[in-house]
Amino acid sequence: MLGRFRYGYVAPAALLVAVLLYAPFVWTAYLSLTRYDGLEPPVWAGLANFAKLFDDAALLTSTRNTLIWVIGTMVLPVGLGLLVAVLSYDIRGGAWFRVPFMLPYALSGAGLAMVWSPVLSHDGIANVLLGVDTAFLQEAPANTFAMLAVWTWQQLGVNCLLFVVGLQSIPREPIEAARLDGASGWRLFRHVIWPLMRPLTAVVVGLALVSSLKTFDIVWVLTQGGPGRNSETLAVTMYKETFVASDYGYGSAVAVLLTVVTGLASYLYLRRQVTAT
């Protein structure tokens, strides 16, 4: 009886996913093949918007910046999160040591940017405390690295927490056996702890990869992609072309590109993890 109606149980959830996720993507893919300003009916343009992608200098800049975000996220929020987790694990007061790193994660990306905007502005707190005269948000690509530092401040804590969960799930026996064999410090971590944390590390890196590819709110609030268009990411370019320039066709083409890049990067990464295991 249960088997007969099993599709009925999942149908509402499947319908909700189709309406909220798949239908908008299909509509966006259609708009990417048209010229549409949001007022007049869409006019079929074929692959003209996608051809324009290859001649758009702003898109090349946003692609470079997105790549910086991806690499920076792997090195900073993920790398530093792992470091804090390892240093604070299995020591007295380790949980309290991690609390300051967790608090920024409670803020949204836009709220985080609002907090850091007066700090990184030309006459902001950072310049006063450091005794320098640096335009942290006005010069590219330095502004991308400054925003990446803000992103790290927010994301480090949750990555640390995930790695701590991974450390707590490791059986004690292999670690104790390795210690009896003389392994400690870096050797213990590299040859025993790190391989046992591989499944969770794949999840953390995968989540960070997707988040970095669709970075938008921090960049938009702090610089709006400026000066000029020098700090745009692919998500910011998509937003500007669609809702600022009212070029819904080209903005949809950028959205399709971003979706394909994110999906392909996630697929290749997960496939590599499966192959490695």
C-alpha positions as CSV (number, residue, x, y, z in Angstrom):
1,M,0.0,0.0,0.0
2,L,2.8,2.4,0.9
3,G,4.7,1.6,-2.3
4,R,1.6,2.4,-4.3
5,F,1.3,5.9,-3.0
6,R,5.0,6.7,-2.5
7,Y,5.1,9.2,-5.4
8,G,2.1,11.0,-3.9
9,Y,4.1,11.6,-0.7
10,V,7.0,13.4,-2.6
11,A,4.8,15.1,-5.2
12,P,4.1,18.3,-3.2
13,A,7.8,18.8,-2.4
14,A,8.8,18.0,-6.0
15,L,6.2,20.5,-7.3
16,L,7.4,23.2,-4.9
17,V,11.0,22.7,-6.1
18,A,9.9,22.8,-9.7
19,V,7.9,26.0,-9.2
20,L,10.5,27.9,-7.1
21,L,13.7,26.6,-8.8
22,Y,13.3,25.0,-12.2
23,A,10.6,27.3,-13.6
24,P,12.6,30.5,-12.9
25,F,15.7,29.0,-14.5
26,V,13.8,28.0,-17.6
27,W,12.4,31.5,-17.9
28,T,15.8,33.0,-17.4
29,A,17.3,30.7,-20.0
30,Y,14.6,31.9,-22.4
31,L,15.2,35.6,-21.7
32,S,18.9,35.0,-22.4
33,L,18.0,34.3,-26.0
34,T,16.0,37.5,-26.4
35,R,16.3,41.3,-26.2
36,Y,14.1,42.5,-23.4
37,D,14.0,45.7,-21.4
38,G,11.2,44.7,-19.0
39,L,8.6,46.9,-20.7
40,E,8.2,45.8,-24.3
41,P,7.6,42.1,-25.1
42,P,10.8,40.0,-25.5
43,V,12.3,39.9,-29.0
44,W,14.1,36.8,-30.1
45,A,17.8,37.4,-30.5
46,G,19.3,33.9,-30.6
47,L,22.8,33.6,-29.3
48,A,23.5,37.3,-29.6
49,N,23.7,37.9,-25.8
50,F,26.1,35.0,-25.4
51,A,28.3,36.2,-28.2
52,K,28.4,39.6,-26.4
53,L,29.9,37.9,-23.3
54,F,33.1,37.3,-25.2
55,D,33.5,41.0,-26.1
56,D,32.6,42.5,-22.7
57,A,35.6,43.8,-20.8
58,A,33.5,44.3,-17.7
59,L,32.6,40.6,-17.7
60,L,36.3,39.6,-18.0
61,T,37.0,41.8,-15.0
62,S,34.2,40.2,-13.0
63,T,35.4,36.7,-13.9
64,R,38.9,37.6,-12.7
65,N,37.5,39.0,-9.4
66,T,35.3,35.9,-9.0
67,L,38.3,33.7,-9.4
68,I,40.1,35.7,-6.7
69,W,37.1,35.2,-4.4
70,V,37.2,31.4,-5.0
71,I,40.9,31.1,-4.4
72,G,40.9,33.5,-1.5
73,T,37.9,31.6,0.1
74,M,39.8,28.3,-0.1
75,V,42.9,29.8,1.5
76,L,41.4,32.2,4.1
77,P,38.0,31.2,5.6
78,V,38.5,27.5,5.0
79,G,42.3,27.4,5.8
80,L,42.1,29.6,8.9
81,G,38.9,27.8,10.0
82,L,40.8,24.5,10.0
83,L,43.7,26.1,11.8
84,V,41.5,27.5,14.6
85,A,39.6,24.2,14.9
86,V,42.8,22.2,15.3
87,L,44.4,24.6,17.7
88,S,41.3,24.9,19.9
89,Y,40.3,21.2,19.8
90,D,40.8,19.1,22.8
91,I,42.1,21.9,25.0
92,R,40.6,23.3,28.1
93,G,38.4,26.4,27.3
94,G,38.6,25.6,23.5
95,A,34.9,26.2,23.1
96,W,35.2,29.7,24.6
97,F,38.2,30.4,22.4
98,R,36.0,29.7,19.3
99,V,33.1,31.9,20.4
100,P,34.6,35.3,19.1
101,F,35.1,33.6,15.7
102,M,31.5,32.4,15.6
103,L,29.7,35.7,16.4
104,P,30.2,37.5,13.0
105,Y,28.4,34.6,11.3
106,A,25.2,35.8,12.9
107,L,25.3,38.9,10.7
108,S,24.0,38.9,7.1
109,G,26.4,39.8,4.3
110,A,24.7,43.2,3.9
111,G,24.8,43.9,7.6
112,L,28.5,42.8,7.8
113,A,29.3,45.2,4.9
114,M,27.5,48.1,6.8
115,V,29.7,47.4,9.8
116,W,32.9,47.4,7.9
117,S,32.1,50.3,5.5
118,P,33.1,53.1,8.0
119,V,36.2,51.0,8.9
120,L,37.5,50.7,5.3
121,S,36.4,54.1,3.9
122,H,39.1,56.6,2.9
123,D,38.8,58.5,6.2
124,G,37.8,55.4,8.2
125,I,38.9,53.8,11.4
126,A,41.5,51.5,9.7
127,N,43.5,54.4,8.3
128,V,43.3,56.2,11.7
129,L,44.5,53.1,13.6
130,L,47.2,52.2,11.1
131,G,48.4,55.7,10.6
132,V,48.2,55.3,6.8
133,D,46.3,57.0,4.0
134,T,45.1,54.0,2.0
135,A,41.9,53.9,-0.2
136,F,41.0,50.3,0.8
137,L,37.8,50.3,-1.3
138,Q,38.7,52.7,-4.1
139,E,41.6,51.0,-5.7
140,A,41.4,47.7,-7.7
141,P,42.3,44.9,-7.1
142,A,43.1,46.0,-3.5
143,N,39.4,46.5,-2.8
144,T,38.7,42.9,-3.7
145,F,41.2,41.7,-1.2
146,A,39.8,44.1,1.5
147,M,36.3,42.7,0.9
148,L,37.7,39.2,1.0
149,A,39.2,39.9,4.4
150,V,35.7,41.0,5.6
151,W,34.2,37.8,4.1
152,T,36.9,35.8,6.0
153,W,35.9,37.5,9.3
154,Q,32.3,36.3,8.8
155,Q,32.9,32.8,7.4
156,L,35.9,31.7,9.5
157,G,33.7,30.8,12.5
158,V,31.3,28.5,10.7
159,N,34.1,26.7,8.9
160,C,35.8,26.3,12.2
161,L,32.7,24.8,13.8
162,L,32.3,22.3,11.0
163,F,35.9,21.2,11.3
164,V,35.5,20.8,15.1
165,V,32.5,18.5,14.4
166,G,34.7,16.5,12.1
167,L,37.4,16.3,14.7
168,Q,34.9,15.1,17.3
169,S,33.7,12.4,15.0
170,I,37.2,10.9,14.6
171,P,37.6,7.7,16.7
172,R,40.2,8.0,19.5
173,E,41.9,4.7,18.8
174,P,43.8,5.6,15.6
175,I,45.1,8.8,17.2
176,E,46.2,7.1,20.4
177,A,47.9,4.3,18.3
178,A,49.7,6.9,16.3
179,R,50.9,8.7,19.4
180,L,52.2,5.4,20.8
181,D,54.2,5.0,17.6
182,G,55.7,8.4,18.2
183,A,53.6,10.6,15.9
184,S,52.8,14.1,17.1
185,G,52.2,17.6,15.9
186,W,52.3,18.0,12.1
187,R,53.0,14.3,11.4
188,L,50.0,13.3,13.5
189,F,47.7,15.8,11.7
190,R,49.0,15.0,8.2
191,H,49.0,11.3,8.3
192,V,46.2,10.4,10.7
193,I,43.8,13.3,11.5
194,W,43.6,14.8,8.0
195,P,42.8,11.6,6.1
196,L,40.0,10.8,8.6
197,M,38.5,14.3,8.1
198,R,38.5,14.0,4.4
199,P,34.7,13.4,4.0
200,L,33.8,16.5,6.0
201,T,36.5,18.6,4.4
202,A,34.9,17.8,1.0
203,V,31.6,19.2,2.3
204,V,33.2,22.4,3.7
205,V,35.2,23.1,0.6
206,G,32.2,22.4,-1.6
207,L,30.0,24.8,0.3
208,A,32.7,27.5,0.3
209,L,33.2,27.0,-3.5
210,V,29.5,27.6,-4.2
211,S,29.3,30.6,-1.8
212,S,32.4,32.3,-3.3
213,L,31.1,31.9,-6.9
214,K,27.9,33.7,-6.1
215,T,29.3,36.5,-3.9
216,F,27.1,39.5,-4.2
217,D,25.9,41.3,-1.0
218,I,29.2,42.3,0.5
219,V,30.5,43.7,-2.8
220,W,27.3,45.5,-3.6
221,V,27.0,47.3,-0.2
222,L,30.7,48.2,0.0
223,T,31.6,49.2,-3.5
224,Q,28.7,48.5,-5.8
225,G,31.3,47.0,-8.1
226,G,33.3,50.2,-8.3
227,P,35.3,52.2,-8.8
228,G,33.9,52.0,-12.3
229,R,33.3,48.3,-12.6
230,N,36.7,47.1,-11.3
231,S,35.5,45.1,-8.3
232,E,32.4,43.4,-9.8
233,T,31.9,39.7,-9.4
234,L,29.8,37.7,-11.8
235,A,26.7,38.0,-9.5
236,V,27.1,41.8,-9.4
237,T,27.5,42.0,-13.1
238,M,24.3,40.0,-13.5
239,Y,22.5,42.3,-11.2
240,K,23.7,45.5,-12.8
241,E,23.0,44.4,-16.4
242,T,19.5,43.2,-15.4
243,F,18.2,45.7,-12.8
244,V,20.3,48.8,-13.3
245,A,20.8,48.8,-17.1
246,S,17.4,47.1,-17.7
247,D,19.0,44.8,-20.2
248,Y,17.2,41.6,-19.1
249,G,18.4,39.6,-22.0
250,Y,22.1,40.1,-21.4
251,G,21.7,40.0,-17.7
252,S,19.9,36.6,-18.1
253,A,22.8,35.4,-20.2
254,V,25.2,36.3,-17.4
255,A,22.9,34.5,-15.0
256,V,23.0,31.4,-17.2
257,L,26.8,31.6,-17.4
258,L,27.1,31.9,-13.6
259,T,24.7,28.9,-13.1
260,V,26.7,26.8,-15.5
261,V,30.0,27.7,-14.0
262,T,28.8,27.0,-10.5
263,G,27.2,23.7,-11.4
264,L,30.2,22.6,-13.5
265,A,32.7,23.5,-10.7
266,S,30.6,21.7,-8.1
267,Y,30.3,18.6,-10.3
268,L,34.0,18.4,-11.1
269,Y,34.9,18.9,-7.5
270,L,32.5,16.3,-6.2
271,R,33.6,13.9,-8.9
272,R,37.2,14.3,-8.0
273,Q,36.3,13.6,-4.3
274,V,34.4,10.5,-5.2
275,T,37.3,9.3,-7.5
276,A,39.9,10.0,-4.7
277,T,37.9,7.9,-2.2
